[in-house]
Amino acid sequence: MENHNLETRFQNKIDQEIKIEPRDWMPDAYRKTNIRQISQHAHSEIVGMLPEGNWISRAPSLKRKAILLAKVQDEAGHGLYLYAAAETLGQSREQMIEDLHSGRAKYSSIFNYPTLTWADMGAIGWLVDGAAIMNQVMLTRTSYGPYARAMVRICKEESFHQRQGFEVLLVLSKGSEAQKAMCQDAINRWWWPALMMFGPRDSESTNSDMSMKWKIKRKSNDELRQQFVDMIAEQVKLLNMTLPDAQLRYNENTKHYDFGEINWDEFWQVVKGNGPCNKERLAARKKAWEEGRWVREAATAYAAKQKQKQKAA
């Protein structure tokens, strides 16, 4: 009976748009759902540094190098904000990292695709960060306070990333025939994986109903995917490029763009660890974690030493 009353009060707070804070009572399932989603989001930001970091040394100009370096640094910061938010739910960062390295925790499937040309830096910014923003703007109003507050700054930076990516493609689209071809090729390769970023169909999304009830999510996977298609189908016209979907067309009845079927077999294969770069991405993260161990140990030792000095004083 007491648990029922607590759950009723908890749901009433959510219905009234009152944020849930770390010391508030919450159902175990709500805590676990948030830990899963926030940690997965954090992992995606950190693993997402790898495809772009690969191009920092090969950027076509000093200006492009500086911009890309700043963007990758932003992604690292996003991961740290999100790990900190998950820690307020009682999950240690070490456990989250261990779950990532062991394969128990997931990250966005999009980062398991290779970056083959400089145009991919534009496509990632425009399409991948564009899809991320569709998800993340909604999360600035998520019911868990620390997550919502972290998302405010993240969304501001991601919005800039998307504009920067579009500008990369815009320059290429006005260049030589080879540059135009590079631009179109990148769009062709990243379009469908970007649509997969919104997750499975609503009918196959096992956590969606409760996430909507608890206002962790505000819109369903399919709603967000449609919103993204409607936006990109208009923006691509400014590039004088096309999206690789023969079924893409505006529907006067629905006032939305119809689009083709996603290759769900490919989606689930990548999610299960069989994508083009799954093993490479995890190997890179494990290597970085091990090589950074001495830094963590030194920082811990320094903090302990400072604490002892303060006690002695």
Order of alpha helices (4+ residues) and beta strands (2+ residues): alpha-alpha-alpha-alpha-alpha-alpha-alpha-alpha-alpha-alpha-alpha-beta-beta-alpha-alpha-alpha
